[in-house]
């Protein structure tokens, strides 16, 4: 059985296994915000009662490119805590390395940029520093708060 699977993998074109990627950096991100959100409304398993959204706002040109990639990428089915999500299968990276996302079902490319769900505040700040140290926010916004 394992040989059959291996042989089938060899016969598949490389593109069939490829995952779309979008790389974020100081060159294409103009603002970063981190927002704390109550986990119950979004059905997120956070152990602490909330999670964080790392919002990477892209330059207008980069946002157009990201949306174009999003719209051209096949969707994947993600089942998270009993709910079904269908979203483009895009890996968001920093210098080619995957950016942490604790809830893939709620992370992805939005019209303005990338939205990443991260449970712990410290991890959200670490991810922001990895993207662009110069744009790390001074504070965490609370859901509904406008900067």
C-alpha positions in Angstrom: 0.0 0.0 0.0 2.8 2.4 0.9 4.5 1.7 -2.4 1.4 2.6 -4.3 1.0 5.9 -2.5 4.7 6.7 -3.1 4.3 5.8 -6.8 1.3 8.0 -7.1 3.1 10.9 -5.5 5.9 10.5 -8.0 3.4 10.7 -10.9 1.7 13.8 -9.6 2.9 17.1 -11.1 4.9 19.2 -8.6 2.5 22.1 -8.9 -0.3 19.8 -7.5 1.6 19.7 -4.2 2.6 23.3 -4.1 1.0 25.7 -1.7 0.5 29.4 -2.6 2.7 31.7 -0.5 2.6 35.4 0.3 5.6 36.9 1.9 5.2 39.9 4.2 8.0 42.4 5.2 8.8 46.0 5.9 8.7 46.6 2.1 5.0 45.7 1.7 3.5 46.3 5.1 2.6 49.9 6.1 0.9 49.3 9.5 0.6 46.5 12.1 -2.1 46.3 14.7 -2.7 43.6 17.4 -6.3 43.3 18.7 -7.4 41.2 21.7 -10.8 39.5 21.0 -13.0 37.4 23.3 -12.8 33.8 22.2 -16.4 32.8 22.8 -17.9 34.8 20.0 -15.5 33.3 17.4 -15.5 29.8 19.0 -11.7 29.9 19.5 -10.1 27.5 21.9 -7.7 29.9 23.7 -7.5 28.6 27.3 -7.3 32.3 28.5 -10.6 33.7 27.3 -9.3 35.7 24.4 -7.0 35.5 21.4 -5.2 38.1 19.3 -5.5 39.2 15.7 -2.3 40.4 14.0 -3.5 42.7 11.3 -0.8 43.4 8.6 -2.0 46.3 6.5 -0.3 46.2 3.1 0.7 48.9 0.7 -2.1 49.5 -1.9 0.0 47.7 -4.6 0.8 44.8 -2.3 -2.8 44.5 -1.2 -3.9 44.2 -4.9 -1.3 41.5 -5.5 -2.3 39.6 -2.3 -6.0 39.7 -3.3 -5.2 38.6 -6.8 -3.3 35.6 -5.3 -6.2 34.9 -2.9 -8.8 35.0 -5.7 -6.7 32.6 -7.9 -5.9 30.1 -5.2 -8.1 27.0 -4.7 -9.9 26.8 -1.4 -9.3 24.3 1.3 -11.7 22.8 3.8 -10.8 23.4 7.4 -12.9 21.9 10.2 -12.3 23.8 13.4 -14.2 23.2 16.7 -17.2 21.7 14.8 -17.5 24.4 12.2 -16.6 24.2 8.5 -14.5 26.9 6.8 -13.6 27.1 3.1 -10.7 29.5 2.4 -7.9 29.9 -0.1 -4.9 27.7 0.8 -2.2 30.4 1.2 0.8 30.2 3.5 1.8 33.7 4.8 5.6 33.9 5.3 8.3 36.2 6.5 11.5 35.9 4.5 10.2 32.6 3.2 9.5 31.1 6.7 5.9 30.4 7.8 4.3 33.0 10.1 2.7 31.6 13.2 -1.0 31.2 13.0 -2.8 29.4 15.8 -6.2 29.2 14.2 -5.7 28.7 10.4 -9.5 28.7 9.8 -9.5 32.4 10.9 -6.3 33.5 9.2 -5.6 34.6 5.7 -5.6 37.3 3.1 -8.2 40.1 3.5 -8.8 43.0 1.1 -6.4 45.3 3.0 -3.7 42.7 3.9 -3.1 39.7 6.0 -5.0 38.7 9.1 -3.4 36.2 11.5 -4.9 34.7 14.6 -2.5 34.1 17.4 -3.5 33.0 20.9 -0.8 34.5 23.2 -0.1 38.2 23.2 3.7 37.6 23.4 3.5 35.5 20.3 1.6 38.2 18.4 4.3 40.7 19.3 7.0 38.3 18.3 5.3 37.7 14.9 5.0 41.5 14.4 8.7 42.0 15.2 9.5 39.2 12.6 7.5 41.0 9.9 8.8 44.5 10.5 10.4 45.7 13.8 9.8 49.4 12.9 6.1 48.9 12.8 5.5 46.9 16.0 2.5 48.6 17.8 3.0 50.2 21.2 -0.2 48.6 22.6 -2.9 46.0 22.1 -6.2 47.2 21.0 -9.3 45.7 22.6 -12.1 44.4 20.3 -14.1 47.4 19.1 -11.4 49.9 19.9 -10.2 52.1 17.1 -6.6 53.4 17.1 
